[in-house]
Amino acid sequence: MQQFTSFPPAASIPRPRLAVFDPEESPVIAADTRETLAAGSKRKRKSKSKADRDFPLWFHGASGRWCRTINKVRHYFGTDKDAALAKWLDDKDDLIAGRTPRGKVGGLTIADLCNRFLTSKQMLVDSGELAVRTWGGYKAATDRIVNVFGKNRLVVDLASEDFEKLRKQVAKTNGLVGIANNVRLTRIVFKFAYDSGLIEAPVRFGPTFRVKQDKIRKATAAKPARMFEATELQTIIKACDDSMRAMVLLGINCGFGQNDLANLPQSAFDLDAGWVAFARPKTGVARRCALWPETVAALRKAIAQRPEPKTPEDADCVFLTHHRNRLVRASKKFGHIDAVALEFGKLLVELKLKRPGLQFYALRHTHRTIADATRDFPAIDTIMGHSDSSMGGRYRERIDDSRLKAVTDHVRAWLFPSKRKPR
């Protein structure tokens, strides 16, 4: 009987594995062929020069134009390299910010308006009619206007939706009070354009570019009190250096703010008698205040250690920074520099006393709050430099020093209870 050989099923027969083709490892390809294929797989791109690498645009060969991709969108700037670079420099701020470039066309631009506005306000600062801190607020407002609208945007081209966009941008980092302040400053800038004859008609802001006063009052009432307690001030005074201690004592003794300290001349003091007479820089209202013994002692130390001023204009200033500059000043780079607020803020953080709304100016709030218990409001207004528009204020020519001293003695007794005079 014929025998048949059995074969395994087809599914069980192992199939040969396919290797990845590699011309360098294949034994059946000629050597010259391997070299040709290997050379083709290792093509080198032509290296760019340093000038090409630093150039912000790249050449699109298919269209023959210079272009750049921003936020996943390709923008073209023309065929001429120099003209394309100039257009890129004009439009890049708008493109990066996601705005439609408006280009340099005739009319008043946002950049021109902001520059003219700040220049006019700087003249007032130089003449002593405007506080440096106020100028800093204007500078911050104009910077925000440029960032949102674009420096080449025409003022007459602005519409209500543009100001809605500005308000939304401000609301990202500010509460209602901050929004209201920014709205007010923005309106001042554009009102300047109309009042100066730079535009023929007032700018229309739209119905939403405002904050109702009742909303502001509710937001202000919800904030914590902007004042220090006596124990907190005692801790701060002990931790201060000689210069800052004198500033803090003037803040609580006389209700002086940062701008007062920056412009305070030595000629305003009679340290032997213990008095200071210095008109408030913001309003020009005359002030007179009795100084505590602690304040006089701190002032003597601070004046003895004061560095030589950098400019002759600051020769009579009581306080200067370590770099021999005025404490509060305008800066083209930073807009507004307040060395008092910066150093005092650091001190509060170190002492773990920092909380929202609590800064150096809160000393002025504290002085007024405690002094009001004396109920001699004309004397308090004279110390703080507040104007009195009442009929009594029109007729009142002076206030006796004993009344002024009674107010400061009351605040001192609150701050240093152990030094209260026995009755």
Rosetta blueprint (number, residue, H / E / L):
1 M L
2 Q L
3 Q L
4 F L
5 T L
6 S L
7 F L
8 P L
9 P L
10 A H
11 A H
12 S H
13 I L
14 P L
15 R L
16 P L
17 R L
18 L L
19 A L
20 V L
21 F L
22 D L
23 P L
24 E L
25 E L
26 S L
27 P L
28 V L
29 I L
30 A L
31 A H
32 D H
33 T H
34 R H
35 E H
36 T H
37 L H
38 A H
39 A H
40 G H
41 S H
42 K L
43 R L
44 K L
45 R L
46 K L
47 S L
48 K L
49 S L
50 K H
51 A H
52 D H
53 R H
54 D H
55 F L
56 P L
57 L L
58 W E
59 F E
60 H E
61 G L
62 A L
63 S L
64 G L
65 R E
66 W E
67 C E
68 R E
69 T E
70 I E
71 N L
72 K L
73 V E
74 R E
75 H E
76 Y E
77 F L
78 G L
79 T L
80 D L
81 K H
82 D H
83 A H
84 A H
85 L H
86 A H
87 K H
88 W H
89 L H
90 D H
91 D H
92 K H
93 D H
94 D H
95 L H
96 I H
97 A L
98 G L
99 R L
100 T L
101 P L
102 R L
103 G L
104 K L
105 V L
106 G L
107 G L
108 L L
109 T E
110 I H
111 A H
112 D H
113 L H
114 C H
115 N H
116 R H
117 F H
118 L H
119 T H
120 S H
121 K H
122 Q H
123 M H
124 L H
125 V H
126 D H
127 S L
128 G L
129 E L
130 L L
131 A L
132 V H
133 R H
134 T H
135 W H
136 G H
137 G H
138 Y H
139 K H
140 A H
141 A H
142 T H
143 D H
144 R H
145 I H
146 V H
147 N H
148 V H
149 F H
150 G L
151 K L
152 N L
153 R L
154 L E
155 V H
156 V H
157 D H
158 L L
159 A L
160 S H
161 E H
162 D H
163 F H
164 E H
165 K H
166 L H
167 R H
168 K H
169 Q H
170 V H
171 A H
172 K L
173 T L
174 N L
175 G L
176 L H
177 V H
178 G H
179 I H
180 A H
181 N H
182 N H
183 V H
184 R H
185 L H
186 T H
187 R H
188 I H
189 V H
190 F H
191 K H
192 F H
193 A H
194 Y H
195 D H
196 S L
197 G L
198 L L
199 I L
200 E L
201 A L
202 P L
203 V L
204 R L
205 F L
206 G L
207 P L
208 T L
209 F L
210 R L
211 V L
212 K L
213 Q H
214 D H
215 K H
216 I H
217 R H
218 K H
219 A H
220 T H
221 A H
222 A L
223 K L
224 P L
225 A L
226 R L
227 M L
228 F L
229 E L
230 A H
231 T H
232 E H
233 L H
234 Q H
235 T H
236 I H
237 I H
238 K H
239 A H
240 C L
241 D L
242 D H
243 S H
244 M H
245 R H
246 A H
247 M H
248 V H
249 L H
250 L H
251 G H
252 I H
253 N H
254 C H
255 G L
256 F L
257 G L
258 Q H
259 N H
260 D H
261 L H
262 A H
263 N L
264 L L
265 P E
266 Q H
267 S H
268 A H
269 F E
270 D E
271 L L
272 D L
273 A L
274 G L
275 W E
276 V E
277 A E
278 F L
279 A L
280 R L
281 P L
282 K L
283 T L
284 G L
285 V L
286 A L
287 R L
288 R E
289 C E
290 A E
291 L L
292 W L
293 P H
294 E H
295 T H
296 V H
297 A H
298 A H
299 L H
300 R H
301 K H
302 A H
303 I H
304 A H
305 Q H
306 R L
307 P L
308 E L
309 P L
310 K L
311 T L
312 P H
313 E H
314 D H
315 A L
316 D L
317 C E
318 V L
319 F L
320 L L
321 T L
322 H L
323 H L
324 R L
325 N L
326 R L
327 L L
328 V E
329 R E
330 A E
331 S E
332 K L
333 K L
334 F L
335 G E
336 H E
337 I E
338 D E
339 A H
340 V H
341 A H
342 L H
343 E H
344 F H
345 G H
346 K H
347 L H
348 L H
349 V H
350 E H
351 L L
352 K L
353 L L
354 K L
355 R L
356 P L
357 G L
358 L L
359 Q L
360 F L
361 Y L
362 A H
363 L H
364 R H
365 H H
366 T H
367 H H
368 R H
369 T H
370 I H
371 A H
372 D H
373 A H
374 T H
375 R L
376 D L
377 F H
378 P H
379 A H
380 I H
381 D H
382 T H
383 I H
384 M H
385 G L
386 H L
387 S L
388 D L
389 S L
390 S L
391 M H
392 G H
393 G H
394 R H
395 Y H
396 R L
397 E L
398 R L
399 I L
400 D L
401 D H
402 S H
403 R H
404 L H
405 K H
406 A H
407 V H
408 T H
409 D H
410 H H
411 V H
412 R H
413 A H
414 W H
415 L H
416 F L
417 P H
418 S H
419 K H
420 R L
421 K L
422 P L
423 R L
